[in-house]
Amino acid sequence: MSLDAEKITKYADKHPKPAATTFAYGTAGFRTVGETLGSTVFRCGLLAALRSQSKGGQVIGVMITASHNHEQDNGVKLVDPMGEMLQQSWEAYCTDVANAESADELVQTLARIVQDERIDVAVTPRVAYARDTRPSGPMLQAALEDGLAALGVDASNYGIVTTPQLHYFVRCLNTQGTAAAYGEPTEAGYYAKYGQAFLRLVAGRDAPSTLHIDAANGVGAPQVQKLAQAIASPYFSIDVRNGDTQTLGKLNIGCGADHVKSNQRPPAGVSLAPGSRYCSFDGDADRLVYYYADEHGAFHLLDGDKISTLVATYLRDLVATAGIDDLHVGVVQTAYANGNSTSYIKDTLKLPTVFAKTGVKHLHHEAEKMNIGVYFEANGHGTVLFNPSAVAKLRAVQPETPAQADAIDRLWALRDLINETVGDAMSDMLLVETILICKGWTLSQWDQAYTDLPSRLLKVVVNDRNIFKTTNAEQTLTSPHGLQSVVDSLVAKFPRGRSFVRPSGTEDAVRVYAEAATRRDCDQLAYAVAGAVFDKAGGRGERPAEFL
């Protein structure tokens, strides 16, 4: 049996590829101006069908979202059977399919994939899909549905949900009726699983004050309100701000986790009161940051590094109390992690730490190698993984004291509380709330574990980002020749100095990160490195000004 070329062509003619446009599938999938993505989303429907057939008919997910981007943008990404990101070898297929210039070339590309992957196209493909609240969403969803129809997909439409919810649904659908069953593949099942685990963990403790949630005017707003309704407990009293998903032009504007992290200030519409508690989601609710005002009204951010150290500390202590000597907690970070967070993990917590390349898929793969792997990017995107050996050790242990039994029970409940498929702002928020409630901590007390070094992130526009090559988890340049030596000589001038240069994944620009012991030193280092990049590696436009 072969592909129905005539049927594919009929649908493909409705969604012609824009002329002189090249699409590339990266860590975030495809992402660009929404109105240009019709052909690409249609073709992702075709590829999701082939991916499902290559997996014997397992469910593949398709999510239409552009996360923290402004609302004129949109994107699409595929989700593999266990809720994880698409296998990297298939990313090239996505790019090839998206860039086929004609319907005939598209059919030929699909046929090549079928042959290369030895796909049985007689298998009925299954796909679950959803979208966020962007205005281009309905148009792109219709294009996706044409792609699914062209290959006879058994499709499930989950409507408007968060990206992590779709990842959860996919894993649930593929594990139903097995020993690895992950949960009920419905919105109600999602809220029940995480809400019940949360209440189990906080029972008997003092209830916290209200948590004020900036939902970025995105899909997280209605979903977190549904979560609160399902939990229906004083332990989860929330006040949702920036929850307008109907007014055009508001998504991620002046609000959301990325805005708060990048600008180091609270979002629009949120006035901080000392002693109150605040957090922000991004537009598709896969990133989370916390923040508060001290008694002087000064803003304090608790980002992904702070979340990572909080979670790792709690897990480390529970594992120790459980008495499981060969069960180990590890932490995965990227080069963007603040140097003091890394020192705290290594020197105070005494936990192993590894660095991965930027991008959640890289952190996820490193965390899979650990018994219990904690990973968060500094932007607040992350989760915790319990690998099969950790689960086996938890099952095998026989508690000898009530304290051991309680710690083991808590580890099981934490596993139920955590969305292991992907970073999930709602699940991560419940995890943070659990730990703070159990410790009786305020946000200020959490923040006291360590103090971040001052840091600065700059962008330098260049003629060709492809000349920049890195190693050592993107912390060291191997090309252009000699530039790393210049960076090293600049770093050596500043106490606690650290800086690295890495190419952007989406534009002809490079990112320059710097940190140092003082804000003045940090800014001087950042602009000195940015200036060196501009001068020696083809800077374009206005030269970064030296900080004085």
N, C-alpha and C positions, 0 to 999 in steps of 0.2 A: 504494500500500500504506500502511496506517495502523497505529497501535499497537493491540495486542490488549487492549482495555480490560477484557474479561472476565477474562483471565488475570492481568493486573496487579492487578485488584481482588481476585481470589481469594487471591493471595499477600499483598496489602496488609492484608487483614482479619486475617492472622495477626500483624501487627506494627502495632497501632494507636498513633497518636501520643499521648504522655502529655498529659492535659488541663492547661490553664493553664501550658504550658511553651513557651518560645520558644528556638529554636536559632539560632546565628549562625556562619557559616563565616568564619574569619579566617586569618591567616598560618599557624597551626598546624592548620588545618582545623576540624573540630568537636571540642570537648574539654569533658567534664563527667563527672559520676558515671557509671560504666560501665553500671550497671543501668538507666539511663534512656535509653540510646542505641540500643536495638534498632530502633525505627522509622527512626531517622536513618541507621543503617548500611545497613538494607534499601534505603532510598531512594537512598543513595549508589551502591549496586549498579545501580539503574536509571539514574542519571545517568551513571555511568561507561560504561554501554552506549551511551547517546546521544552522549557525548563521543567514543567510539571511532568510531561511525558518522559523526559530523561530520568525522572525520579519515580517512575512507575505509577504516575497518577497522583502523587502527593500534592497537597495544596501549596501553591506559591502565592505570595502576597504582592499586591501592587498598591503603592501609596502615592497619591497626588498631593504634594505639598512643597513649599519652599522654606519651611522652618522659620528662621529669624529674619529672612529677607523681607523687603517691603512688598506691599500687596500686589503691585503690578507684575512681580515675578511669580513664577510657579515652577514646579519640578515634578519628577516622577522617579521612583526607585522600586526595585524588586526585593522581595523578602524570601529567603530560603526556608525549607520545611520546618526547621526547629526555631523559627522566628529570628534567625540570625541574618546578617547582611549577605547579599548575593555573593556566591563564591567568586573569588577574584578572576579566575580564568574566564568567567562568563561576562565580565565587564567589557572585554574587547569585542565580544559578540554584540553587546548592546550598542557600542559605538559604530560597529560595522553596519548593523541593521538600520540605525538612525540615519546614516549618511549615504545609503543607497540612493542614487540620483533618480531612479525611475522604478515603476512597478516591476518591470522585468528584472532589473538588477536586484530589487528586494527579494523577489521569488528565488532568484539564483543564490543569494546570500543565505536565505533560510534553508534551501536545499543543501548547501554546503555544511551548515551547522548540523542538520539532520544526519548527514553522512559522517562528519567528523566525530560526532558524539554517539553515533550508532543508535539513534532514537527510533523507537517503535511508534510511529504516528497513528497506529491503530488504538493505542491507549487513550482513554478519555481524559483530557486534561482538566484540572480543577484549579481555580484561581479565586482568591478572596481579595476584594479591593475596597478602598475608601478614599476620602479626600478631606482637606481642611476647609476653611470658610472663605477662601479667596474667590473673588468674582469670576475669575477664569475657570474655576473648578468645574461647573456644570458642562461647559464646552469641552474641556479635556476629558471629563468622565465619559461623555458621549463618544469621543474618539476612541477611548480605551474599550468601550463596549463594542464598537465596530471591530476592533482587533480581536477581541474574544469571540465574537460571533463568526468571524472569518475562519476560525479553526475549531468551531464547535465546542467551546469550553463550557464546562459545568461551573457557573460563576455564582459567587455569593457577594452581594453588595452590602457593605456595613455602613454606608452612608457617611455622615460627617462625624469623625472620631479623631482622637489624637494618633500620631504616628506610633507611639509605643503600644497603644491598644490594638492596632492592627497586627503588630508583631506578636502580641500575646494571642490574638485570635488564631493566627496561622499555626502557632505551636500547639494550641489546644486542639484544633481540628485534626492535626496529624498525629496526635498522641491519644485521642479518644479510645477508650476500651483497652488500653495497654497498661503495663505496670508503670510506665512513665507518664501517665495521664497528668496534664498540667492544669486543667481546670475546665470550666464550662465556657465554650466559645461564644459568649454573648456579652453585651455590656453589663447586664445584671450579674453574670458570672464573674466578670472582672471586679466589680465593686464588692461583691460578696467575698471573694477570695482575699483581697487585700484588706478590706475593712475588718473581716473577722480575725485575721492574723494580727492586725493592729490592736484590736480590743483585747485579744488574748494576752498580748505582751504588756499592756499598760494597766490591766485590771488591778485595782487596789491601790493605785498611786494617786497623788494629787493631780487634779485636772489643771492644765495650763491656761494661760490667758488666751484671748482671741488671736488667731493668726491672720494677718492682713495679707492677702494674696493679690499680686499684680499679675493678671492673666494675659497681658500684652494685646488685649482686644482680639484674642485668638480662640481657637477651638478648645483650649484648656478651660475657659471660663464656664461654659455650660457643663463640661464634663466633671470638673471638680465640685460643682454644686450638686450634681447627681451623686458623686462619691459621698459628700457630706450628708445628703439625705439618706443614703444607704447605711452609713455608720450611725447616724442619729444618736450622738452621744456628746456630753459636755467635754469629752476628751478631744473632740475635733470641732471646735467652734471657729468658724471662718468668716471673714469679710472679704468678698471679692471686689477688687478695684480693676479698672481698665478691662471691663467685661463686655464691651460693646462690639458684637460681631456683625451688626447690621449696617452701621454707617460706613460708607466707603471712605478709604483714605486714613483709617485709624490703626490698622494692624501694624504692630511693632514700631509705631511712630512715637518716639519719646518715652517708650516703655518697654518692658520685657527684659528677660535675663541678659541678653546680649548688650542692650543699652545700658543697663545698670553696671555690668561688669566693665564695659569699655569706657564709660564716662565717670565711673566711681561716684555716682550720685543717685538719689532716689528717682523713681519714674515720675512722669507727669501724673497729676491727680492724687499723689500720695504725699502727705505731710507727716514727717516722722515725729513721734512723741517719745521722749526718753522712757525706757521701761517697756515699750510696746514691741511687738514681734512682726517682722515683715519678710516676705519672700517673693520672688518673681519667677514665672515660667517664661519660655520663649513662645513663638507663635504656634508651634505644633506640640508644645508641652513635652519636649524631651530634654530640656535643660532646666536647671534649678540653681538659684543662688539665694542666700539669706542676707539680711542686713538689719542694722538698728542704729539708733542715735544714742550717744552716751549722755551723761548728765549735763554736759556743756552744749549738747545739740550737734556734736560732730558726727559725721557719717562713718560707719564701719561696715565693710563688706565681708561676708563669709562665703567664699567662692568654692569652686570644685575642690581645691586643695584642702580647704578647711573641712569640707564635707568628708573627703577621703580620710583625713586623719581622725576625725570623730568616729567614723564607722570602723576603721581599722583598730582603733583603741578598744572600742566596745567588743568587737569580735575577738580580739586577742585575749581580753580579760575573761570572756565567757569560755573560750577554749581552755584557758588555764584552769578555771574553776571546774570544768568538765573532766579534767584529768586525762585528756587524750594527748599523750606526749608526742605522738607522731602525726598530729594534725596541725598544719602550719598555715598561718595567714601571711599573705604577701601583698604588696602594693605595686601597681603599674602607674607610671607617670609619663608625661611628655616633657620635652625641653622647656615648654612654657610654664611648668610647675615652678612656683617660687622656691628659691634656694633654701630658705629657712624651713619650708615644709618638708623638703627632702632630708635636711639635717635632723629635724624632729623625728621623722619616721625611722631613720637609721640609728641615731644616737640616743634618743629617749625611749622610743617604743621598741627598739632593737628588732625591727622587722625587716625582712629582705625587700629591697626596692629595685625594680628594673625600669629602664626607659624604653619607650616605644616611639616610632614615628608618629607624627601628628595624624589624627584620623581615628575615629572610634574603632574601626575594624582592626587596626594594628594593636590597640590596647586590649581589645577583646581577645585576640589570639594569644597575647602574652599572658593574660589572666587565666586562660584555659589551662595553662601549664602548671598553675599553682593549685594546692589543695583548696584553699579559699582565696580567691583573687579579687582584690578591691581595685577598681580603676575609675578614675574621674579625670577628665580634662579640666583645666583651670576654669573653663567657661561654664562648668556645672553639668556637663554631660557625662554620665557614667553609671555604673551599677556594680553588683557583686556577683561572682560566679562560685558555686559550689561544684567542684568537678566530681566525677563518679567515685574517685577514691575517697574523697571527703564524705560523701553520702554513705559509702560502705563502712567507713570507720565510725560514723555516728550510729549506724544500725548495729554494729558489733559491740559497742561499749556497754558494759553493765555497771550502772551507777552503784556506788557503795554508801553514799551519804545523801541526805536530802538536798544539800547544796549542789552536788554533782547532778542529781536528777533534774533539778530546776534549770541548771545551765544547759543541759542537753535538750530539755524541752524548749528552752528559749532559742537555741540554735535552729531547731526544726521550725519553730514559728517564724523566725527571721527569714528562713529560706522561703516560706510561704508568703512573706511580706514583700520580698524583693522580686522585681521583674527581671529575670536573668536573661531575657532575650535581647534587651537593649536598654540604654539609658531612658528612664521614665520619670518625668518630673513629679507625677502624683505618687508613684510608689516610693521614690527617693524621699519625697517630703514626709510621707508616713514613717519611713525609716528614721529620718532625722528627728521627727517628733517623738517617736518611741524612745530613742536614746536620751533625748533631753528630759522627757517625762520620768524615765527610770532613774536618771541621775539627779533629777531635781534641779537642773541647770537653767539659768537664763542664757540669752544669746551672748551677753557680755562674759559670763563665766566660760562658755564654750570658747570664746575668742581668746581667752587668756593662755591657752596652751602654748602658743608661740606668736611672735610678731612678724608679719611679712616684711621682707626687704622691699624698699621702694623699687618699682619697676616701671618700664616704659616700653611701649610697642609702637614702632613707626613703620610706615610704608614708603618705599622708594620705587618710583616708576622707572623701568629700564627698557632698553630696546629689545632685549631678548632674555626672558627668564630662563630659557632652556640651557643657557651656558652655566647656570648655577647648579652644582652637584654637591651633595652632602653625604656624610657618613656619621657613625656614632649617634644614631637616632636623631639625625638632622642637626646635631650640635656643632659639627665641624665641616667646613667647606673643603672640598677637594678640587673645585674649579669655581671661578677663574684662578689660575695659578698665582700664588703669592698673596692672595687677598686674606687668607686665614692668618698668615703671619702678621699682617697689618692689624687685624682684629685682636690677635693675641697681645701685640705690643700696646694697644690702647687699653685693653682690659687690665694689664699689669700696672697701670698708673693709678688704679682706684681700689681702695680697701673693699673687700668682699665683692669685687667686680666680676660680672659674668655677662657675656653677650654672644649671640649667634645670629646668623643670617640664613634664611631659607626662602626658596622661591614660592610664590603664590601658586596655588593649584588652579586658579580660575582667571588670572589676568597677568599681563606683562608687568609684574612688579615683584619685589622681594620684601619680606618682613624682617625687620631688625628688632630683636628683643634685647633689652639690657636691664641689669639690676646692679645695685651697689649699696653701700652702707648708709648713704644719705641721699635725700631727694636731689640735691644739687649735683652730687657725683653721678647719680644715675642718669640724669638728663644730659649732663656733659658727655658721658660715655655713649648714650644712645645716639645723640646727634653727631658725635665724632665718627662713630662706626657708619652711620647712614651717609655722612659726607664722603667717607672713604669708598663706600660702595658706589656712590654716584660718580665719583671722579675716576675710579679704576675699572668700572664694570659697565659702562655705557648708560649712565643715568640720563633721563629724559625730562624735560620741563624744568621746573624750578629746583635749584639745589637745596637740600635740607640745610637750614640755618644752624650754625653752632650755637649751643645754649650758653649764654653768658650771664 
